[in-house]
Structure formats: structure tokens, C-alpha cells
């Protein structure tokens, strides 16, 4: 069998029913849409979420609503296992993290989280630290510097 010999099985493809082609055909005159009303018109009908004028479920539920806090600070998250890549006794701050490609921009606020282990001392400067990250950095002999 070759690609050009492939055919759909018999009865798989049907011809499209052409409605509204005169009164003689099966789908003549009103074309199976009934007489008058919203659904008989071109472009008529209602969207799937319409509930007949009742307050729609979309508007009754509080999810997907609310507000956006314009003062929210978005932190770039860095875990300790990524900081372990830096040399012993080196300074780690947002600029060095951005240069290493760990965060996107040096202007980002950085939060250090405690996943992973730190084997050597580092001086880490970031905007926020989790309690476990602080503990692990200090346990390795490093220093924690919180930026404003």
C-alpha cells in the first residue's frame, strides 16, 4: 500500500446537507430553524454561558474577580542550591546573580529560599531571606545582608 492509495472507509465521509434551497428539499424554506425567534435569525442565538437573563454563574462567583494590588513586590526567587555554584568567600548580590544568569535583571527584588545545602561561606545580599535560608548560610560560616 502506498500513500496515494489510502482512502477513508466506505460511509465515513458524507456529503454536506445543503439546506434552504427551495421548498422542495428536506431543509427548505426555514432550513430546520423553525419559524421566527432569536435562533432563526442569522447570527442569532445566545452564548453558552447565557442563563436567560438570570445573574450568570460567572458573575455570581467571586473567583476571577477582585483587584490587582499595585504596591505588590514581585520577587525573583533563588534557592541555596543555585548559590552553591559561587566560589568560596565571594559576594553574592542581585548584580552578580544577574551576571551569572540566575535572575533576569539586576533591578529585580531577590528572595533567597532554603532548598539545597551550602558547603562554603558566602556573603549573600538580597531583599528577603526565608528563615531556613538564613540559618543555612550562617551555619556554613557566611553572612546575610538584607537590602532595603
Legacy VTK file of the C-alpha trace (Angstrom):
# vtk DataFile Version 3.0
C-alpha trace
ASCII
DATASET POLYDATA
POINTS 148 float
0.000 0.000 0.000
1.254 3.436 -0.931
0.329 6.857 0.407
-1.709 7.755 -2.686
-3.757 4.557 -2.317
-5.124 5.464 1.145
-8.871 6.057 1.237
-11.380 6.629 4.023
-13.601 3.568 4.651
-16.908 3.445 2.809
-19.545 5.540 4.556
-17.038 7.549 6.600
-17.443 10.710 4.524
-20.901 12.061 3.862
-21.914 14.866 1.582
-22.860 18.089 3.340
-26.607 18.697 3.625
-27.407 21.829 1.669
-30.342 23.498 3.426
-32.541 26.449 2.410
-32.509 25.695 -1.326
-36.221 25.994 -2.033
-39.335 24.397 -0.589
-38.851 21.084 -2.383
-35.791 19.987 -0.387
-35.754 18.472 3.080
-34.193 21.600 4.536
-36.247 24.057 2.503
-37.868 27.376 3.484
-36.950 27.764 7.182
-33.952 25.424 6.869
-34.708 23.468 10.050
-34.585 26.582 12.236
-38.308 26.807 12.972
-40.317 29.970 12.455
-39.251 33.348 13.812
-37.398 33.970 17.060
-33.828 34.664 18.025
-32.415 31.332 16.860
-33.995 31.572 13.411
-32.023 34.719 12.580
-28.585 34.887 11.061
-26.079 35.451 13.868
-28.848 34.694 16.360
-28.612 32.555 19.444
-27.022 33.172 22.814
-23.521 32.382 24.092
-23.082 29.108 26.044
-22.805 30.912 29.396
-26.103 32.818 28.962
-28.677 31.869 31.613
-31.815 33.531 30.311
-31.204 36.864 31.995
-30.542 35.352 35.426
-27.337 36.650 37.011
-24.768 34.387 35.330
-22.600 31.988 37.291
-19.564 33.879 36.001
-20.750 36.973 37.866
-22.087 35.156 40.950
-18.768 33.582 41.908
-16.042 35.742 43.435
-13.161 33.923 41.705
-11.626 35.627 38.700
-12.573 38.959 40.212
-11.111 41.214 42.838
-8.364 43.715 42.272
-4.674 43.939 41.474
-2.547 45.351 44.250
-0.385 47.998 42.567
2.033 48.003 45.512
2.802 44.267 45.287
6.504 43.480 45.118
7.416 40.643 42.740
10.474 38.748 43.976
12.890 36.722 41.870
13.361 33.518 43.854
16.807 31.973 44.275
17.457 28.762 46.183
20.620 27.834 48.067
21.500 25.064 45.606
21.978 27.783 42.952
24.121 29.881 45.316
26.394 26.874 45.884
27.735 27.449 42.337
29.595 30.579 43.522
33.204 30.427 44.757
34.095 30.326 48.462
34.011 33.698 50.313
32.519 35.527 47.307
29.987 38.368 47.446
26.583 37.418 46.036
24.138 40.246 45.281
21.467 40.907 42.625
24.076 42.218 40.168
26.229 39.060 40.398
23.125 36.846 40.197
22.030 38.641 37.013
25.533 38.366 35.544
25.501 34.605 36.257
22.084 34.306 34.544
20.300 33.100 37.686
17.870 36.043 37.672
16.776 38.128 34.683
17.656 41.623 35.809
19.873 43.207 38.464
16.967 45.525 39.277
14.770 42.642 40.440
13.972 42.222 44.124
15.549 38.931 45.231
14.341 36.444 47.821
16.620 33.588 48.916
14.926 30.321 49.848
16.393 27.357 51.708
16.230 24.470 49.202
19.600 22.737 48.933
22.767 22.899 51.001
25.612 25.399 51.203
29.034 23.825 51.783
31.144 27.009 51.942
30.866 30.554 53.301
29.286 33.262 51.157
28.248 36.836 51.794
24.728 36.973 50.393
22.965 40.309 49.862
19.268 40.092 48.960
15.992 41.835 49.709
14.464 38.935 51.650
15.520 35.597 53.135
13.496 32.663 54.377
14.303 31.588 57.932
15.821 28.285 56.761
17.990 30.035 54.144
19.337 32.472 56.752
20.073 29.599 59.104
21.914 27.524 56.466
24.011 30.461 55.202
25.111 31.346 58.732
25.747 27.686 59.579
28.133 27.482 56.604
30.035 30.493 58.021
28.537 33.025 55.629
26.935 36.428 56.171
23.392 37.572 55.413
22.859 41.175 54.258
19.282 42.379 53.831
18.884 45.107 51.210
16.283 47.831 51.610
LINES 1 149
148 0 1 2 3 4 5 6 7 8 9 10 11 12 13 14 15 16 17 18 19 20 21 22 23 24 25 26 27 28 29 30 31 32 33 34 35 36 37 38 39 40 41 42 43 44 45 46 47 48 49 50 51 52 53 54 55 56 57 58 59 60 61 62 63 64 65 66 67 68 69 70 71 72 73 74 75 76 77 78 79 80 81 82 83 84 85 86 87 88 89 90 91 92 93 94 95 96 97 98 99 100 101 102 103 104 105 106 107 108 109 110 111 112 113 114 115 116 117 118 119 120 121 122 123 124 125 126 127 128 129 130 131 132 133 134 135 136 137 138 139 140 141 142 143 144 145 146 147
